[in-house]
Amino acid sequence: MSTLFYSHTDCRLHDMGAGHPECPQRLDAISDHLLATGLDIALQFKDAPLATLEQLERAHSAGYVMQLKDLLEQVQAAGEPKALDPDTLACPGTWRAALRAAGAAVAATDDVIAGRASNAFCAVRPPGHHATRDETMGFCFFNNVAVAARHALDVHGLQRVAIIDFDVHHGNGTEDIIAGDDRVLMCSFFQHPLYPYSGAVPKGTNMVNVPIPPYTRGAELREIIDAMWTPRLNEFRPQMLFISAGFDAHREDDLGQLGLVEADYEWITRRLFDVAQRHCGGRIVSCLEGGYSLSALARSVATHVRVLADL
């Protein structure tokens, strides 16, 4: 079975301006590194489709989806960017990019559940894990992973899925959407205190939130994962894993102050790969979130994907 690699050129059309860390060059750095290392030949590349409004409304309120659709289409027609919050800017290409990002996660879910691949990585932007049920936030418009997880539950009839979030920032949007949904277990670590200054007190019993202090290194984090994530995942026995794969906890990334390196992402991914082998027939869909040091991002994604491909 192969590992799918979902992306689309439309995801590069979303541009929040010169100097913004969440930039189109992030995807270029990833694809260039995969090509340079030869890892691309081990992957099956697929273009992301456009998500439908119905798919988006499984994670977001219908009012929010329609309001954001209207706003982003107005920006597209006007050809001028518009700030939605202090961190999040819409440009003419944002609407299609956001639909491709969520659409990749849904299509990857369909492929993995159908057995057309063992797992998938979605190299997409804008990211999603700060987007709440009815609010844009922190570079995010639609919550790609939450949309995909609800698709697995509501369309494919899975009964238990897990969401793993290892971005340096707390996935507050994902928590807002799935807290209290007993069909979903969410396990995350995040630097605390740090934007969005949430997560220390979980919103539901289906959340395993692990706030960690600045300058935490990989050895400490591995102990935390084995002590706090692994037992809950084994007890929950998920039928599929979804990963919010943020690589901004890397020690070279300026948006956080954690000390992870590629070997730590390899270890984390291997732990999740083993959980998936044990409980889900290996089914994993991973979606890019943060990671803003281009070299560190590219190396870390390659490490993550190499484990998914079982190389």
C-alpha positions as CSV (number, residue, x, y, z in Angstrom):
1,M,0.0,0.0,0.0
2,S,1.2,3.5,-0.9
3,T,1.3,6.8,1.0
4,L,-0.7,9.5,-0.8
5,F,0.6,13.0,-1.0
6,Y,-2.3,15.5,-1.5
7,S,-1.7,19.1,-2.5
8,H,-2.7,21.6,-5.2
9,T,-1.3,24.7,-6.9
10,D,-4.3,26.7,-5.7
11,C,-2.9,26.4,-2.2
12,R,-0.1,28.7,-3.2
13,L,-2.6,31.4,-4.3
14,H,-3.3,32.3,-0.7
15,D,-0.8,35.0,0.1
16,M,-1.0,37.2,3.3
17,G,1.8,39.6,2.1
18,A,5.5,40.0,2.1
19,G,7.2,38.9,5.3
20,H,4.2,36.9,6.6
21,P,5.4,33.5,8.0
22,E,2.5,31.5,6.6
23,C,3.6,32.0,3.0
24,P,3.3,30.1,-0.3
25,Q,7.0,29.3,-0.2
26,R,6.3,26.8,2.6
27,L,4.9,24.3,0.1
28,D,7.7,25.0,-2.4
29,A,10.3,24.2,0.3
30,I,8.5,20.9,1.0
31,S,8.2,19.8,-2.6
32,D,11.7,20.8,-3.4
33,H,13.1,18.8,-0.5
34,L,11.1,15.7,-1.4
35,L,12.5,15.9,-4.9
36,A,16.1,16.6,-3.8
37,T,16.1,13.6,-1.4
38,G,14.3,11.2,-3.8
39,L,11.5,10.6,-1.4
40,D,9.0,11.7,-4.0
41,I,9.3,8.4,-5.9
42,A,7.9,6.6,-2.8
43,L,4.7,8.7,-2.8
44,Q,1.6,8.8,-4.9
45,F,0.7,12.4,-5.7
46,K,-2.9,13.5,-6.0
47,D,-4.5,16.9,-6.7
48,A,-6.8,18.1,-3.9
49,P,-10.4,18.6,-5.0
50,L,-12.6,21.5,-3.8
51,A,-14.4,20.9,-0.6
52,T,-18.2,21.2,-0.7
53,L,-20.2,23.4,1.6
54,E,-21.9,20.3,3.0
55,Q,-18.5,18.9,3.9
56,L,-17.5,22.1,5.6
57,E,-20.7,22.3,7.6
58,R,-19.9,19.0,9.4
59,A,-17.4,21.0,11.4
60,H,-18.6,24.6,11.0
61,S,-21.9,26.3,11.4
62,A,-23.9,26.8,8.2
63,G,-24.0,30.5,8.9
64,Y,-20.3,30.8,9.3
65,V,-19.6,28.8,6.1
66,M,-22.0,31.0,4.1
67,Q,-20.7,34.3,5.6
68,L,-17.1,33.3,4.9
69,K,-18.0,32.2,1.4
70,D,-19.6,35.5,0.6
71,L,-16.7,37.5,2.1
72,L,-14.0,35.5,0.4
73,E,-15.8,35.7,-2.9
74,Q,-16.1,39.4,-2.5
75,V,-12.3,39.7,-1.9
76,Q,-11.8,37.5,-5.0
77,A,-13.9,39.7,-7.1
78,A,-12.5,43.0,-5.8
79,G,-8.9,41.8,-6.2
80,E,-7.8,43.4,-3.0
81,P,-6.8,41.8,0.3
82,K,-8.9,42.2,3.5
83,A,-7.9,41.6,7.1
84,L,-10.3,39.3,9.0
85,D,-8.5,39.5,12.3
86,P,-5.1,40.8,13.4
87,D,-3.4,37.6,12.2
88,T,-5.5,36.5,9.3
89,L,-5.6,38.2,5.9
90,A,-7.8,37.1,3.0
91,C,-6.6,37.7,-0.6
92,P,-8.1,37.0,-4.0
93,G,-6.8,33.4,-4.0
94,T,-7.9,32.5,-0.4
95,W,-11.3,31.1,-1.2
96,R,-10.0,28.4,-3.6
97,A,-7.0,27.7,-1.5
98,A,-9.2,27.1,1.6
99,L,-11.5,24.9,-0.3
100,R,-8.6,22.8,-1.7
101,A,-7.0,22.5,1.8
102,A,-10.2,21.1,3.3
103,G,-11.0,19.1,0.2
104,A,-7.6,17.4,0.4
105,A,-8.3,16.2,3.9
106,V,-11.7,14.8,2.9
107,A,-10.5,13.1,-0.3
108,A,-7.5,11.6,1.6
109,T,-10.0,10.2,4.2
110,D,-12.1,8.7,1.4
111,D,-9.0,7.1,-0.2
112,V,-7.6,5.7,3.1
113,I,-10.9,4.3,4.3
114,A,-11.5,2.7,0.8
115,G,-8.2,1.0,1.1
116,R,-6.7,2.8,-1.9
117,A,-3.7,3.8,0.3
118,S,-2.4,3.0,3.8
119,N,-2.2,6.6,4.8
120,A,-1.9,10.1,3.4
121,F,-0.2,13.5,4.0
122,C,-1.9,16.7,2.9
123,A,0.6,19.4,2.1
124,V,-1.9,22.2,2.1
125,R,-2.5,25.8,3.2
126,P,-4.1,27.7,4.7
127,P,-3.8,25.6,7.9
128,G,-6.8,24.9,10.0
129,H,-6.5,24.0,13.6
130,H,-7.2,27.5,15.0
131,A,-10.5,27.9,13.0
132,T,-13.4,27.4,15.4
133,R,-16.9,26.3,14.6
134,D,-17.8,29.9,13.7
135,E,-14.6,32.1,13.6
136,T,-11.4,32.5,11.6
137,M,-8.3,32.8,13.7
138,G,-4.5,32.4,13.6
139,F,-4.0,32.1,9.8
140,C,-6.9,29.6,9.6
141,F,-10.3,29.7,7.7
142,F,-11.7,26.1,7.7
143,N,-10.6,23.4,10.2
144,N,-9.3,20.9,7.7
145,V,-8.7,18.0,10.2
146,A,-12.0,18.5,12.0
147,V,-13.8,18.5,8.6
148,A,-12.1,15.2,7.7
149,A,-12.7,13.6,11.1
150,R,-16.4,14.4,11.0
151,H,-16.5,13.1,7.4
152,A,-15.1,9.8,8.6
153,L,-17.7,9.6,11.3
154,D,-20.8,11.0,9.6
155,V,-20.3,9.8,6.1
156,H,-18.3,6.6,6.5
157,G,-19.9,5.5,9.8
158,L,-16.7,5.1,11.8
159,Q,-17.5,5.1,15.5
160,R,-14.2,6.3,17.0
161,V,-11.4,8.5,15.6
162,A,-8.5,10.2,17.2
163,I,-7.0,13.6,16.4
164,I,-3.4,14.2,17.3
165,D,-2.1,17.7,17.2
166,F,1.7,18.3,17.7
167,D,1.8,22.0,16.6
168,V,3.6,24.4,18.9
169,H,0.3,26.3,19.3
170,H,-2.8,24.8,21.0
171,G,-5.4,23.6,18.4
172,N,-8.1,25.7,20.0
173,G,-10.4,25.6,17.0
174,T,-10.3,21.8,16.8
175,E,-11.1,21.6,20.5
176,D,-13.9,24.0,20.1
177,I,-15.5,21.8,17.4
178,I,-15.0,18.4,18.9
179,A,-15.0,18.9,22.7
180,G,-17.7,16.7,24.1
181,D,-18.0,14.5,21.0
182,D,-17.3,11.1,22.5
183,R,-16.6,9.7,19.1
184,V,-13.4,11.7,19.0
185,L,-10.3,11.6,21.2
186,M,-8.0,14.6,20.8
187,C,-4.4,14.4,22.1
188,S,-2.2,17.4,21.9
189,F,0.9,19.1,23.3
190,F,1.6,22.8,22.9
191,Q,3.8,25.4,24.4
192,H,2.1,27.3,27.2
193,P,1.8,30.2,27.6
194,L,1.8,31.0,23.9
195,Y,-0.8,32.1,21.4
196,P,-3.8,31.4,21.5
197,Y,-3.3,31.2,25.3
198,S,-5.8,28.4,25.7
199,G,-5.8,24.7,26.4
200,A,-4.5,24.5,29.9
201,V,-8.0,23.6,31.1
202,P,-9.6,21.1,28.6
203,K,-13.1,21.8,27.4
204,G,-14.2,18.1,27.5
205,T,-13.2,14.7,28.9
206,N,-12.3,13.6,25.3
207,M,-9.4,16.0,25.3
208,V,-5.8,15.1,26.4
209,N,-4.2,18.5,26.5
210,V,-0.6,18.7,27.5
211,P,0.7,22.2,28.0
212,I,4.5,22.3,28.2
213,P,6.8,25.1,29.1
214,P,9.2,27.0,26.7
215,Y,12.5,25.3,26.0
216,T,11.2,21.7,26.5
217,R,13.4,19.3,24.5
218,G,12.6,16.1,22.8
219,A,13.6,13.7,25.5
220,E,11.2,15.2,28.0
221,L,8.4,15.3,25.4
222,R,8.8,11.6,24.5
223,E,8.3,10.7,28.2
224,I,5.2,12.9,28.3
225,I,3.7,11.2,25.2
226,D,4.3,7.7,26.5
227,A,2.8,8.6,29.8
228,M,-0.2,10.7,28.7
229,W,-1.1,10.0,25.1
230,T,-0.3,6.4,24.5
231,P,-2.5,4.9,27.3
232,R,-5.5,6.9,26.3
233,L,-5.1,6.1,22.7
234,N,-4.8,2.3,23.4
235,E,-7.9,2.5,25.7
236,F,-9.9,4.4,23.1
237,R,-9.0,2.1,20.2
238,P,-9.5,4.6,17.4
239,Q,-10.5,3.3,14.0
240,M,-8.6,6.0,12.3
241,L,-6.0,8.6,13.2
242,F,-6.0,12.3,12.0
243,I,-2.9,14.3,12.6
244,S,-2.6,18.1,12.8
245,A,1.0,18.1,11.8
246,G,2.6,21.4,12.8
247,F,6.4,21.6,12.7
248,D,6.8,24.9,14.5
249,A,8.0,23.2,17.7
250,H,11.3,22.7,15.9
251,R,14.2,24.5,17.6
252,E,14.9,26.5,14.5
253,D,11.4,28.0,14.3
254,D,11.0,31.5,15.5
255,L,7.2,31.3,16.3
256,G,7.8,29.1,19.3
257,Q,10.5,28.3,21.9
258,L,10.4,24.5,22.0
259,G,13.5,22.4,21.1
260,L,12.4,19.6,18.8
261,V,14.5,18.3,16.0
262,E,13.8,15.9,13.1
263,A,14.6,12.8,15.2
264,D,11.8,13.8,17.6
265,Y,9.2,14.1,14.8
266,E,10.4,10.7,13.5
267,W,9.8,9.2,17.0
268,I,6.4,10.9,17.4
269,T,5.3,9.7,14.0
270,R,6.5,6.2,14.6
271,R,4.6,6.1,17.9
272,L,1.4,7.2,16.0
273,F,2.1,4.8,13.2
274,D,2.3,1.9,15.7
275,V,-1.0,2.9,17.3
276,A,-2.6,3.0,13.9
277,Q,-1.2,-0.4,13.0
278,R,-2.5,-1.8,16.3
279,H,-6.0,-0.4,16.2
280,C,-6.9,1.1,12.8
281,G,-5.4,-1.1,10.1
282,G,-2.8,1.6,9.7
283,R,-5.3,4.3,8.6
284,I,-3.8,7.8,9.1
285,V,-4.6,11.1,7.4
286,S,-2.1,13.9,8.3
287,C,-2.5,17.5,7.5
288,L,0.1,20.3,7.5
289,E,-0.5,23.0,10.1
290,G,2.4,25.2,11.2
291,G,6.1,25.3,10.5
292,Y,7.7,28.5,9.4
293,S,11.4,28.0,9.2
294,L,11.5,26.8,5.6
295,S,14.5,24.5,5.9
296,A,13.4,22.9,9.2
297,L,9.9,22.6,7.9
298,A,11.0,20.7,4.7
299,R,13.3,18.4,6.6
300,S,10.7,17.7,9.3
301,V,7.9,17.0,6.8
302,A,10.2,14.6,4.9
303,T,11.0,12.8,8.1
304,H,7.3,12.5,9.0
305,V,6.3,11.3,5.5
306,R,9.2,8.8,5.4
307,V,7.7,7.1,8.5
308,L,4.2,7.1,7.1
309,A,5.6,5.4,4.0
310,D,7.4,2.9,6.3
311,L,10.7,3.6,4.8
